Amino acid sequence: MIAICPGSFDPVTHGHLDVISRAAALFDQVIVAVGQNSAKKYLFTPDERLELVRETTAHLPNVSVEALEGLLVTFAKNHGAGVLVKGI
C-alpha cells in the first residue's frame, strides 16, 4: 500500500523523521509530499526543503520525496495512495 506524508517541512524535524520512519515500516511505499502555501513565510525555499527531506530520508529505501502542487486529494489519486500519514 502507498502512503503519503504531507507537510511543509520547514525545516524537517526529528518528529517528522520519526513519523516518516514509522510509516516506512508499515507501508510498501511512502511519498513525502513537500507543500508550498503562498500565505506562509518560509525559512527555506521549496527546493531547499525538498533536498533537506531527501537527505534525511535517504536511508529509507521505500521513501520518496516530491513537491506537492495543487490539492492533496488529487496528488494522492495520481499516485495511487490510499493512506495519509500525519503526526500529532
PyMOL Python script that loads the backbone (N, CA, C, O; Angstrom):
from pymol import cmd

cmd.read_pdbstr("""\
ATOM      1  N   MET A   1       0.842  -1.177   0.000  1.00  0.00           N
ATOM      2  CA  MET A   1       0.000   0.000   0.000  1.00  0.00           C
ATOM      3  C   MET A   1       0.889   1.242   0.000  1.00  0.00           C
ATOM      4  O   MET A   1       1.952   1.263   0.620  1.00  0.00           O
ATOM      5  N   ILE A   2       0.437   2.264  -0.698  1.00  0.00           N
ATOM      6  CA  ILE A   2       1.169   3.524  -0.803  1.00  0.00           C
ATOM      7  C   ILE A   2       0.575   4.523   0.183  1.00  0.00           C
ATOM      8  O   ILE A   2      -0.641   4.697   0.258  1.00  0.00           O
ATOM      9  N   ALA A   3       1.461   5.180   0.941  1.00  0.00           N
ATOM     10  CA  ALA A   3       1.053   6.203   1.900  1.00  0.00           C
ATOM     11  C   ALA A   3       1.694   7.533   1.527  1.00  0.00           C
ATOM     12  O   ALA A   3       2.792   7.578   0.971  1.00  0.00           O
ATOM     13  N   ILE A   4       0.991   8.607   1.842  1.00  0.00           N
ATOM     14  CA  ILE A   4       1.526   9.947   1.621  1.00  0.00           C
ATOM     15  C   ILE A   4       1.666  10.634   2.965  1.00  0.00           C
ATOM     16  O   ILE A   4       0.768  10.588   3.806  1.00  0.00           O
ATOM     17  N   CYS A   5       2.813  11.273   3.150  1.00  0.00           N
ATOM     18  CA  CYS A   5       3.085  12.049   4.358  1.00  0.00           C
ATOM     19  C   CYS A   5       3.297  13.505   3.922  1.00  0.00           C
ATOM     20  O   CYS A   5       4.403  13.876   3.528  1.00  0.00           O
ATOM     21  N   PRO A   6       2.249  14.326   3.990  1.00  0.00           N
ATOM     22  CA  PRO A   6       2.365  15.702   3.519  1.00  0.00           C
ATOM     23  C   PRO A   6       2.813  16.663   4.614  1.00  0.00           C
ATOM     24  O   PRO A   6       2.620  16.405   5.802  1.00  0.00           O
ATOM     25  N   GLY A   7       3.411  17.769   4.198  1.00  0.00           N
ATOM     26  CA  GLY A   7       3.800  18.803   5.140  1.00  0.00           C
ATOM     27  C   GLY A   7       4.647  19.855   4.469  1.00  0.00           C
ATOM     28  O   GLY A   7       5.017  19.729   3.302  1.00  0.00           O
ATOM     29  N   SER A   8       4.954  20.908   5.230  1.00  0.00           N
ATOM     30  CA  SER A   8       5.830  21.949   4.683  1.00  0.00           C
ATOM     31  C   SER A   8       7.294  21.643   4.991  1.00  0.00           C
ATOM     32  O   SER A   8       8.180  22.031   4.230  1.00  0.00           O
ATOM     33  N   PHE A   9       7.552  20.957   6.090  1.00  0.00           N
ATOM     34  CA  PHE A   9       8.904  20.523   6.455  1.00  0.00           C
ATOM     35  C   PHE A   9       9.890  21.699   6.433  1.00  0.00           C
ATOM     36  O   PHE A   9      10.926  21.650   5.771  1.00  0.00           O
ATOM     37  N   ASP A  10       9.538  22.749   7.172  1.00  0.00           N
ATOM     38  CA  ASP A  10      10.341  23.970   7.200  1.00  0.00           C
ATOM     39  C   ASP A  10      10.779  24.320   8.612  1.00  0.00           C
ATOM     40  O   ASP A  10      10.163  25.172   9.251  1.00  0.00           O
ATOM     41  N   PRO A  11      11.807  23.695   9.103  1.00  0.00           N
ATOM     42  CA  PRO A  11      12.625  22.644   8.496  1.00  0.00           C
ATOM     43  C   PRO A  11      12.078  21.264   8.863  1.00  0.00           C
ATOM     44  O   PRO A  11      11.145  21.144   9.657  1.00  0.00           O
ATOM     45  N   VAL A  12      12.670  20.235   8.277  1.00  0.00           N
ATOM     46  CA  VAL A  12      12.346  18.867   8.663  1.00  0.00           C
ATOM     47  C   VAL A  12      12.896  18.649  10.073  1.00  0.00           C
ATOM     48  O   VAL A  12      14.024  19.043  10.370  1.00  0.00           O
ATOM     49  N   THR A  13      12.097  18.021  10.941  1.00  0.00           N
ATOM     50  CA  THR A  13      12.483  17.849  12.344  1.00  0.00           C
ATOM     51  C   THR A  13      12.627  16.372  12.702  1.00  0.00           C
ATOM     52  O   THR A  13      12.288  15.493  11.910  1.00  0.00           O
ATOM     53  N   HIS A  14      13.131  16.115  13.898  1.00  0.00           N
ATOM     54  CA  HIS A  14      13.214  14.735  14.394  1.00  0.00           C
ATOM     55  C   HIS A  14      11.814  14.122  14.479  1.00  0.00           C
ATOM     56  O   HIS A  14      11.642  12.930  14.225  1.00  0.00           O
ATOM     57  N   GLY A  15      10.826  14.925  14.832  1.00  0.00           N
ATOM     58  CA  GLY A  15       9.447  14.439  14.878  1.00  0.00           C
ATOM     59  C   GLY A  15       8.952  14.010  13.508  1.00  0.00           C
ATOM     60  O   GLY A  15       8.328  12.957  13.370  1.00  0.00           O
ATOM     61  N   HIS A  16       9.230  14.828  12.487  1.00  0.00           N
ATOM     62  CA  HIS A  16       8.875  14.446  11.112  1.00  0.00           C
ATOM     63  C   HIS A  16       9.537  13.125  10.745  1.00  0.00           C
ATOM     64  O   HIS A  16       8.894  12.223  10.209  1.00  0.00           O
ATOM     65  N   LEU A  17      10.827  13.022  11.039  1.00  0.00           N
ATOM     66  CA  LEU A  17      11.576  11.816  10.675  1.00  0.00           C
ATOM     67  C   LEU A  17      11.055  10.590  11.408  1.00  0.00           C
ATOM     68  O   LEU A  17      11.060   9.492  10.852  1.00  0.00           O
ATOM     69  N   ASP A  18      10.610  10.757  12.633  1.00  0.00           N
ATOM     70  CA  ASP A  18      10.033   9.641  13.380  1.00  0.00           C
ATOM     71  C   ASP A  18       8.754   9.151  12.699  1.00  0.00           C
ATOM     72  O   ASP A  18       8.564   7.948  12.521  1.00  0.00           O
ATOM     73  N   VAL A  19       7.886  10.075  12.322  1.00  0.00           N
ATOM     74  CA  VAL A  19       6.635   9.709  11.647  1.00  0.00           C
ATOM     75  C   VAL A  19       6.930   9.036  10.309  1.00  0.00           C
ATOM     76  O   VAL A  19       6.317   8.022   9.977  1.00  0.00           O
ATOM     77  N   ILE A  20       7.864   9.595   9.540  1.00  0.00           N
ATOM     78  CA  ILE A  20       8.216   9.027   8.234  1.00  0.00           C
ATOM     79  C   ILE A  20       8.816   7.634   8.402  1.00  0.00           C
ATOM     80  O   ILE A  20       8.472   6.722   7.650  1.00  0.00           O
ATOM     81  N   SER A  21       9.702   7.458   9.372  1.00  0.00           N
ATOM     82  CA  SER A  21      10.327   6.147   9.616  1.00  0.00           C
ATOM     83  C   SER A  21       9.293   5.101  10.023  1.00  0.00           C
ATOM     84  O   SER A  21       9.339   3.962   9.559  1.00  0.00           O
ATOM     85  N   ARG A  22       8.368   5.491  10.885  1.00  0.00           N
ATOM     86  CA  ARG A  22       7.315   4.559  11.306  1.00  0.00           C
ATOM     87  C   ARG A  22       6.415   4.185  10.129  1.00  0.00           C
ATOM     88  O   ARG A  22       6.014   3.029   9.987  1.00  0.00           O
ATOM     89  N   ALA A  23       6.104   5.164   9.294  1.00  0.00           N
ATOM     90  CA  ALA A  23       5.285   4.890   8.111  1.00  0.00           C
ATOM     91  C   ALA A  23       6.021   3.958   7.155  1.00  0.00           C
ATOM     92  O   ALA A  23       5.412   3.066   6.564  1.00  0.00           O
ATOM     93  N   ALA A  24       7.323   4.159   7.002  1.00  0.00           N
ATOM     94  CA  ALA A  24       8.124   3.309   6.109  1.00  0.00           C
ATOM     95  C   ALA A  24       8.118   1.860   6.573  1.00  0.00           C
ATOM     96  O   ALA A  24       8.202   0.944   5.754  1.00  0.00           O
ATOM     97  N   ALA A  25       8.019   1.648   7.881  1.00  0.00           N
ATOM     98  CA  ALA A  25       7.976   0.286   8.422  1.00  0.00           C
ATOM     99  C   ALA A  25       6.601  -0.362   8.223  1.00  0.00           C
ATOM    100  O   ALA A  25       6.484  -1.588   8.231  1.00  0.00           O
ATOM    101  N   LEU A  26       5.579   0.447   8.048  1.00  0.00           N
ATOM    102  CA  LEU A  26       4.208  -0.062   7.937  1.00  0.00           C
ATOM    103  C   LEU A  26       3.711  -0.238   6.503  1.00  0.00           C
ATOM    104  O   LEU A  26       2.876  -1.102   6.235  1.00  0.00           O
ATOM    105  N   PHE A  27       4.225   0.583   5.582  1.00  0.00           N
ATOM    106  CA  PHE A  27       3.681   0.612   4.228  1.00  0.00           C
ATOM    107  C   PHE A  27       4.735   0.246   3.192  1.00  0.00           C
ATOM    108  O   PHE A  27       5.935   0.386   3.425  1.00  0.00           O
ATOM    109  N   ASP A  28       4.259  -0.225   2.041  1.00  0.00           N
ATOM    110  CA  ASP A  28       5.161  -0.612   0.961  1.00  0.00           C
ATOM    111  C   ASP A  28       5.945   0.579   0.428  1.00  0.00           C
ATOM    112  O   ASP A  28       7.139   0.476   0.148  1.00  0.00           O
ATOM    113  N   GLN A  29       5.264   1.703   0.292  1.00  0.00           N
ATOM    114  CA  GLN A  29       5.889   2.911  -0.235  1.00  0.00           C
ATOM    115  C   GLN A  29       5.343   4.112   0.514  1.00  0.00           C
ATOM    116  O   GLN A  29       4.150   4.188   0.805  1.00  0.00           O
ATOM    117  N   VAL A  30       6.231   5.054   0.824  1.00  0.00           N
ATOM    118  CA  VAL A  30       5.830   6.307   1.457  1.00  0.00           C
ATOM    119  C   VAL A  30       6.319   7.448   0.571  1.00  0.00           C
ATOM    120  O   VAL A  30       7.496   7.519   0.219  1.00  0.00           O
ATOM    121  N   ILE A  31       5.407   8.324   0.222  1.00  0.00           N
ATOM    122  CA  ILE A  31       5.764   9.514  -0.543  1.00  0.00           C
ATOM    123  C   ILE A  31       5.650  10.706   0.398  1.00  0.00           C
ATOM    124  O   ILE A  31       4.566  11.017   0.892  1.00  0.00           O
ATOM    125  N   VAL A  32       6.768  11.366   0.639  1.00  0.00           N
ATOM    126  CA  VAL A  32       6.763  12.585   1.436  1.00  0.00           C
ATOM    127  C   VAL A  32       6.455  13.725   0.469  1.00  0.00           C
ATOM    128  O   VAL A  32       7.231  14.000  -0.446  1.00  0.00           O
ATOM    129  N   ALA A  33       5.326  14.378   0.677  1.00  0.00           N
ATOM    130  CA  ALA A  33       4.858  15.440  -0.210  1.00  0.00           C
ATOM    131  C   ALA A  33       5.139  16.791   0.441  1.00  0.00           C
ATOM    132  O   ALA A  33       4.495  17.167   1.420  1.00  0.00           O
ATOM    133  N   VAL A  34       6.100  17.505  -0.110  1.00  0.00           N
ATOM    134  CA  VAL A  34       6.525  18.790   0.450  1.00  0.00           C
ATOM    135  C   VAL A  34       5.702  19.900  -0.204  1.00  0.00           C
ATOM    136  O   VAL A  34       5.817  20.159  -1.402  1.00  0.00           O
ATOM    137  N   GLY A  35       4.872  20.545   0.611  1.00  0.00           N
ATOM    138  CA  GLY A  35       3.945  21.547   0.097  1.00  0.00           C
ATOM    139  C   GLY A  35       4.445  22.969   0.205  1.00  0.00           C
ATOM    140  O   GLY A  35       5.421  23.266   0.894  1.00  0.00           O
ATOM    141  N   GLN A  36       3.745  23.837  -0.498  1.00  0.00           N
ATOM    142  CA  GLN A  36       4.048  25.263  -0.515  1.00  0.00           C
ATOM    143  C   GLN A  36       2.735  26.009  -0.369  1.00  0.00           C
ATOM    144  O   GLN A  36       1.805  25.792  -1.145  1.00  0.00           O
ATOM    145  N   ASN A  37       2.654  26.883   0.620  1.00  0.00           N
ATOM    146  CA  ASN A  37       1.462  27.694   0.844  1.00  0.00           C
ATOM    147  C   ASN A  37       1.866  29.154   0.651  1.00  0.00           C
ATOM    148  O   ASN A  37       2.692  29.674   1.400  1.00  0.00           O
ATOM    149  N   SER A  38       1.297  29.804  -0.335  1.00  0.00           N
ATOM    150  CA  SER A  38       1.688  31.186  -0.649  1.00  0.00           C
ATOM    151  C   SER A  38       1.362  32.154   0.490  1.00  0.00           C
ATOM    152  O   SER A  38       1.901  33.260   0.524  1.00  0.00           O
ATOM    153  N   ALA A  39       0.501  31.765   1.409  1.00  0.00           N
ATOM    154  CA  ALA A  39       0.144  32.622   2.538  1.00  0.00           C
ATOM    155  C   ALA A  39       1.140  32.506   3.693  1.00  0.00           C
ATOM    156  O   ALA A  39       1.092  33.298   4.635  1.00  0.00           O
ATOM    157  N   LYS A  40       2.039  31.529   3.626  1.00  0.00           N
ATOM    158  CA  LYS A  40       3.019  31.323   4.697  1.00  0.00           C
ATOM    159  C   LYS A  40       4.380  31.874   4.302  1.00  0.00           C
ATOM    160  O   LYS A  40       4.742  31.904   3.126  1.00  0.00           O
ATOM    161  N   LYS A  41       5.126  32.308   5.313  1.00  0.00           N
ATOM    162  CA  LYS A  41       6.517  32.709   5.104  1.00  0.00           C
ATOM    163  C   LYS A  41       7.391  31.550   5.561  1.00  0.00           C
ATOM    164  O   LYS A  41       7.200  31.006   6.649  1.00  0.00           O
ATOM    165  N   TYR A  42       8.342  31.182   4.728  1.00  0.00           N
ATOM    166  CA  TYR A  42       9.175  30.018   4.997  1.00  0.00           C
ATOM    167  C   TYR A  42      10.607  30.418   5.296  1.00  0.00           C
ATOM    168  O   TYR A  42      11.098  31.440   4.817  1.00  0.00           O
ATOM    169  N   LEU A  43      11.266  29.596   6.095  1.00  0.00           N
ATOM    170  CA  LEU A  43      12.679  29.749   6.395  1.00  0.00           C
ATOM    171  C   LEU A  43      13.518  29.316   5.198  1.00  0.00           C
ATOM    172  O   LEU A  43      14.515  29.956   4.865  1.00  0.00           O
ATOM    173  N   PHE A  44      13.101  28.213   4.548  1.00  0.00           N
ATOM    174  CA  PHE A  44      13.832  27.636   3.425  1.00  0.00           C
ATOM    175  C   PHE A  44      12.977  27.678   2.159  1.00  0.00           C
ATOM    176  O   PHE A  44      11.748  27.682   2.231  1.00  0.00           O
ATOM    177  N   THR A  45      13.635  27.709   1.004  1.00  0.00           N
ATOM    178  CA  THR A  45      12.928  27.685  -0.276  1.00  0.00           C
ATOM    179  C   THR A  45      12.335  26.292  -0.494  1.00  0.00           C
ATOM    180  O   THR A  45      12.735  25.338   0.172  1.00  0.00           O
ATOM    181  N   PRO A  46      11.387  26.171  -1.421  1.00  0.00           N
ATOM    182  CA  PRO A  46      10.842  24.837  -1.716  1.00  0.00           C
ATOM    183  C   PRO A  46      11.926  23.836  -2.119  1.00  0.00           C
ATOM    184  O   PRO A  46      11.909  22.694  -1.660  1.00  0.00           O
ATOM    185  N   ASP A  47      12.856  24.245  -2.959  1.00  0.00           N
ATOM    186  CA  ASP A  47      13.932  23.341  -3.382  1.00  0.00           C
ATOM    187  C   ASP A  47      14.828  22.933  -2.217  1.00  0.00           C
ATOM    188  O   ASP A  47      15.254  21.781  -2.136  1.00  0.00           O
ATOM    189  N   GLU A  48      15.115  23.865  -1.320  1.00  0.00           N
ATOM    190  CA  GLU A  48      15.933  23.534  -0.143  1.00  0.00           C
ATOM    191  C   GLU A  48      15.206  22.539   0.754  1.00  0.00           C
ATOM    192  O   GLU A  48      15.820  21.605   1.268  1.00  0.00           O
ATOM    193  N   ARG A  49      13.905  22.731   0.945  1.00  0.00           N
ATOM    194  CA  ARG A  49      13.133  21.815   1.784  1.00  0.00           C
ATOM    195  C   ARG A  49      13.066  20.425   1.168  1.00  0.00           C
ATOM    196  O   ARG A  49      13.181  19.424   1.875  1.00  0.00           O
ATOM    197  N   LEU A  50      12.880  20.358  -0.146  1.00  0.00           N
ATOM    198  CA  LEU A  50      12.893  19.060  -0.829  1.00  0.00           C
ATOM    199  C   LEU A  50      14.224  18.358  -0.608  1.00  0.00           C
ATOM    200  O   LEU A  50      14.253  17.171  -0.284  1.00  0.00           O
ATOM    201  N   GLU A  51      15.314  19.073  -0.780  1.00  0.00           N
ATOM    202  CA  GLU A  51      16.643  18.479  -0.638  1.00  0.00           C
ATOM    203  C   GLU A  51      16.914  18.050   0.807  1.00  0.00           C
ATOM    204  O   GLU A  51      17.489  16.987   1.038  1.00  0.00           O
ATOM    205  N   LEU A  52      16.507  18.862   1.773  1.00  0.00           N
ATOM    206  CA  LEU A  52      16.699  18.501   3.184  1.00  0.00           C
ATOM    207  C   LEU A  52      15.964  17.206   3.522  1.00  0.00           C
ATOM    208  O   LEU A  52      16.511  16.337   4.201  1.00  0.00           O
ATOM    209  N   VAL A  53      14.729  17.078   3.050  1.00  0.00           N
ATOM    210  CA  VAL A  53      13.965  15.859   3.333  1.00  0.00           C
ATOM    211  C   VAL A  53      14.583  14.671   2.602  1.00  0.00           C
ATOM    212  O   VAL A  53      14.661  13.575   3.157  1.00  0.00           O
ATOM    213  N   ARG A  54      15.018  14.879   1.374  1.00  0.00           N
ATOM    214  CA  ARG A  54      15.669  13.782   0.630  1.00  0.00           C
ATOM    215  C   ARG A  54      16.928  13.304   1.345  1.00  0.00           C
ATOM    216  O   ARG A  54      17.157  12.101   1.468  1.00  0.00           O
ATOM    217  N   GLU A  55      17.737  14.236   1.812  1.00  0.00           N
ATOM    218  CA  GLU A  55      18.979  13.872   2.508  1.00  0.00           C
ATOM    219  C   GLU A  55      18.697  13.102   3.794  1.00  0.00           C
ATOM    220  O   GLU A  55      19.394  12.138   4.109  1.00  0.00           O
ATOM    221  N   THR A  56      17.684  13.522   4.528  1.00  0.00           N
ATOM    222  CA  THR A  56      17.422  12.904   5.829  1.00  0.00           C
ATOM    223  C   THR A  56      16.627  11.605   5.736  1.00  0.00           C
ATOM    224  O   THR A  56      16.511  10.879   6.724  1.00  0.00           O
ATOM    225  N   THR A  57      16.081  11.306   4.561  1.00  0.00           N
ATOM    226  CA  THR A  57      15.347  10.045   4.390  1.00  0.00           C
ATOM    227  C   THR A  57      16.053   9.093   3.422  1.00  0.00           C
ATOM    228  O   THR A  57      15.495   8.058   3.060  1.00  0.00           O
ATOM    229  N   ALA A  58      17.254   9.430   3.008  1.00  0.00           N
ATOM    230  CA  ALA A  58      17.985   8.630   2.012  1.00  0.00           C
ATOM    231  C   ALA A  58      18.205   7.186   2.465  1.00  0.00           C
ATOM    232  O   ALA A  58      18.322   6.288   1.632  1.00  0.00           O
ATOM    233  N   HIS A  59      18.262   6.960   3.764  1.00  0.00           N
ATOM    234  CA  HIS A  59      18.493   5.610   4.294  1.00  0.00           C
ATOM    235  C   HIS A  59      17.234   4.733   4.271  1.00  0.00           C
ATOM    236  O   HIS A  59      17.300   3.549   4.605  1.00  0.00           O
ATOM    237  N   LEU A  60      16.112   5.298   3.887  1.00  0.00           N
ATOM    238  CA  LEU A  60      14.842   4.566   3.844  1.00  0.00           C
ATOM    239  C   LEU A  60      14.511   4.255   2.380  1.00  0.00           C
ATOM    240  O   LEU A  60      14.043   5.133   1.655  1.00  0.00           O
ATOM    241  N   PRO A  61      14.748   3.019   1.942  1.00  0.00           N
ATOM    242  CA  PRO A  61      14.619   2.698   0.516  1.00  0.00           C
ATOM    243  C   PRO A  61      13.210   2.812  -0.060  1.00  0.00           C
ATOM    244  O   PRO A  61      13.056   2.971  -1.271  1.00  0.00           O
ATOM    245  N   ASN A  62      12.198   2.736   0.767  1.00  0.00           N
ATOM    246  CA  ASN A  62      10.825   2.807   0.258  1.00  0.00           C
ATOM    247  C   ASN A  62      10.190   4.186   0.447  1.00  0.00           C
ATOM    248  O   ASN A  62       8.969   4.334   0.381  1.00  0.00           O
ATOM    249  N   VAL A  63      11.038   5.194   0.684  1.00  0.00           N
ATOM    250  CA  VAL A  63      10.554   6.566   0.854  1.00  0.00           C
ATOM    251  C   VAL A  63      11.049   7.419  -0.312  1.00  0.00           C
ATOM    252  O   VAL A  63      12.236   7.431  -0.637  1.00  0.00           O
ATOM    253  N   SER A  64      10.109   8.129  -0.929  1.00  0.00           N
ATOM    254  CA  SER A  64      10.471   9.097  -1.963  1.00  0.00           C
ATOM    255  C   SER A  64       9.949  10.463  -1.540  1.00  0.00           C
ATOM    256  O   SER A  64       9.050  10.565  -0.706  1.00  0.00           O
ATOM    257  N   VAL A  65      10.519  11.503  -2.120  1.00  0.00           N
ATOM    258  CA  VAL A  65      10.170  12.874  -1.750  1.00  0.00           C
ATOM    259  C   VAL A  65       9.798  13.628  -3.024  1.00  0.00           C
ATOM    260  O   VAL A  65      10.543  13.628  -4.004  1.00  0.00           O
ATOM    261  N   GLU A  66       8.636  14.267  -2.991  1.00  0.00           N
ATOM    262  CA  GLU A  66       8.155  15.006  -4.157  1.00  0.00           C
ATOM    263  C   GLU A  66       7.527  16.321  -3.724  1.00  0.00           C
ATOM    264  O   GLU A  66       7.065  16.463  -2.592  1.00  0.00           O
ATOM    265  N   ALA A  67       7.518  17.278  -4.642  1.00  0.00           N
ATOM    266  CA  ALA A  67       6.826  18.541  -4.405  1.00  0.00           C
ATOM    267  C   ALA A  67       5.324  18.309  -4.518  1.00  0.00           C
ATOM    268  O   ALA A  67       4.855  17.607  -5.414  1.00  0.00           O
ATOM    269  N   LEU A  68       4.592  18.898  -3.611  1.00  0.00           N
ATOM    270  CA  LEU A  68       3.129  18.826  -3.635  1.00  0.00           C
ATOM    271  C   LEU A  68       2.608  20.121  -4.230  1.00  0.00           C
ATOM    272  O   LEU A  68       2.765  21.197  -3.652  1.00  0.00           O
ATOM    273  N   GLU A  69       1.991  20.002  -5.386  1.00  0.00           N
ATOM    274  CA  GLU A  69       1.369  21.158  -6.030  1.00  0.00           C
ATOM    275  C   GLU A  69      -0.096  20.829  -6.238  1.00  0.00           C
ATOM    276  O   GLU A  69      -0.434  19.723  -6.662  1.00  0.00           O
ATOM    277  N   GLY A  70      -0.958  21.769  -5.946  1.00  0.00           N
ATOM    278  CA  GLY A  70      -2.390  21.526  -6.100  1.00  0.00           C
ATOM    279  C   GLY A  70      -2.976  20.863  -4.869  1.00  0.00           C
ATOM    280  O   GLY A  70      -2.433  20.965  -3.769  1.00  0.00           O
ATOM    281  N   LEU A  71      -4.090  20.184  -5.072  1.00  0.00           N
ATOM    282  CA  LEU A  71      -4.810  19.563  -3.965  1.00  0.00           C
ATOM    283  C   LEU A  71      -4.185  18.238  -3.554  1.00  0.00           C
ATOM    284  O   LEU A  71      -3.742  17.457  -4.396  1.00  0.00           O
ATOM    285  N   LEU A  72      -4.154  17.998  -2.259  1.00  0.00           N
ATOM    286  CA  LEU A  72      -3.616  16.748  -1.735  1.00  0.00           C
ATOM    287  C   LEU A  72      -4.406  15.546  -2.250  1.00  0.00           C
ATOM    288  O   LEU A  72      -3.815  14.513  -2.563  1.00  0.00           O
ATOM    289  N   VAL A  73      -5.716  15.663  -2.343  1.00  0.00           N
ATOM    290  CA  VAL A  73      -6.543  14.548  -2.810  1.00  0.00           C
ATOM    291  C   VAL A  73      -6.189  14.180  -4.253  1.00  0.00           C
ATOM    292  O   VAL A  73      -6.184  13.000  -4.603  1.00  0.00           O
ATOM    293  N   THR A  74      -5.898  15.161  -5.077  1.00  0.00           N
ATOM    294  CA  THR A  74      -5.501  14.905  -6.465  1.00  0.00           C
ATOM    295  C   THR A  74      -4.136  14.240  -6.510  1.00  0.00           C
ATOM    296  O   THR A  74      -3.919  13.301  -7.276  1.00  0.00           O
ATOM    297  N   PHE A  75      -3.217  14.729  -5.688  1.00  0.00           N
ATOM    298  CA  PHE A  75      -1.875  14.145  -5.599  1.00  0.00           C
ATOM    299  C   PHE A  75      -1.978  12.676  -5.201  1.00  0.00           C
ATOM    300  O   PHE A  75      -1.333  11.818  -5.802  1.00  0.00           O
ATOM    301  N   ALA A  76      -2.790  12.391  -4.188  1.00  0.00           N
ATOM    302  CA  ALA A  76      -2.959  11.014  -3.711  1.00  0.00           C
ATOM    303  C   ALA A  76      -3.548  10.126  -4.805  1.00  0.00           C
ATOM    304  O   ALA A  76      -3.077   9.010  -5.023  1.00  0.00           O
ATOM    305  N   LYS A  77      -4.553  10.612  -5.477  1.00  0.00           N
ATOM    306  CA  LYS A  77      -5.191   9.839  -6.547  1.00  0.00           C
ATOM    307  C   LYS A  77      -4.196   9.564  -7.672  1.00  0.00           C
ATOM    308  O   LYS A  77      -4.130   8.445  -8.181  1.00  0.00           O
ATOM    309  N   ASN A  78      -3.430  10.571  -8.061  1.00  0.00           N
ATOM    310  CA  ASN A  78      -2.452  10.422  -9.141  1.00  0.00           C
ATOM    311  C   ASN A  78      -1.339   9.435  -8.800  1.00  0.00           C
ATOM    312  O   ASN A  78      -0.728   8.855  -9.697  1.00  0.00           O
ATOM    313  N   HIS A  79      -1.074   9.243  -7.514  1.00  0.00           N
ATOM    314  CA  HIS A  79      -0.013   8.335  -7.073  1.00  0.00           C
ATOM    315  C   HIS A  79      -0.551   6.987  -6.583  1.00  0.00           C
ATOM    316  O   HIS A  79       0.222   6.124  -6.168  1.00  0.00           O
ATOM    317  N   GLY A  80      -1.861   6.810  -6.631  1.00  0.00           N
ATOM    318  CA  GLY A  80      -2.455   5.549  -6.194  1.00  0.00           C
ATOM    319  C   GLY A  80      -2.354   5.315  -4.701  1.00  0.00           C
ATOM    320  O   GLY A  80      -2.336   4.170  -4.247  1.00  0.00           O
ATOM    321  N   ALA A  81      -2.289   6.395  -3.933  1.00  0.00           N
ATOM    322  CA  ALA A  81      -2.147   6.287  -2.479  1.00  0.00           C
ATOM    323  C   ALA A  81      -3.507   6.119  -1.813  1.00  0.00           C
ATOM    324  O   ALA A  81      -4.488   6.757  -2.198  1.00  0.00           O
ATOM    325  N   GLY A  82      -3.546   5.252  -0.812  1.00  0.00           N
ATOM    326  CA  GLY A  82      -4.776   5.023  -0.075  1.00  0.00           C
ATOM    327  C   GLY A  82      -4.696   5.416   1.383  1.00  0.00           C
ATOM    328  O   GLY A  82      -5.657   5.248   2.134  1.00  0.00           O
ATOM    329  N   VAL A  83      -3.529   5.948   1.791  1.00  0.00           N
ATOM    330  CA  VAL A  83      -3.313   6.280   3.200  1.00  0.00           C
ATOM    331  C   VAL A  83      -2.644   7.646   3.297  1.00  0.00           C
ATOM    332  O   VAL A  83      -1.749   7.972   2.517  1.00  0.00           O
ATOM    333  N   LEU A  84      -3.093   8.436   4.265  1.00  0.00           N
ATOM    334  CA  LEU A  84      -2.491   9.720   4.580  1.00  0.00           C
ATOM    335  C   LEU A  84      -1.896   9.602   5.975  1.00  0.00           C
ATOM    336  O   LEU A  84      -2.587   9.201   6.911  1.00  0.00           O
ATOM    337  N   VAL A  85      -0.628   9.946   6.125  1.00  0.00           N
ATOM    338  CA  VAL A  85       0.064   9.819   7.407  1.00  0.00           C
ATOM    339  C   VAL A  85       0.414  11.210   7.923  1.00  0.00           C
ATOM    340  O   VAL A  85       1.071  11.991   7.236  1.00  0.00           O
ATOM    341  N   LYS A  86      -0.036  11.512   9.153  1.00  0.00           N
ATOM    342  CA  LYS A  86       0.286  12.780   9.802  1.00  0.00           C
ATOM    343  C   LYS A  86       0.632  12.512  11.258  1.00  0.00           C
ATOM    344  O   LYS A  86       0.074  11.609  11.881  1.00  0.00           O
ATOM    345  N   GLY A  87       1.539  13.285  11.787  1.00  0.00           N
ATOM    346  CA  GLY A  87       1.850  13.211  13.207  1.00  0.00           C
ATOM    347  C   GLY A  87       0.940  14.147  13.982  1.00  0.00           C
ATOM    348  O   GLY A  87       0.373  15.087  13.426  1.00  0.00           O
ATOM    349  N   ILE A  88       0.808  13.874  15.285  1.00  0.00           N
ATOM    350  CA  ILE A  88       0.011  14.774  16.122  1.00  0.00           C
ATOM    351  C   ILE A  88       0.829  15.216  17.315  1.00  0.00           C
ATOM    352  O   ILE A  88       0.342  15.980  18.148  1.00  0.00           O
TER     353      ILE A  88
END
""", "prot")
cmd.dss("prot")
cmd.show_as("cartoon", "prot")
cmd.util.cbc("prot")
cmd.orient("prot")
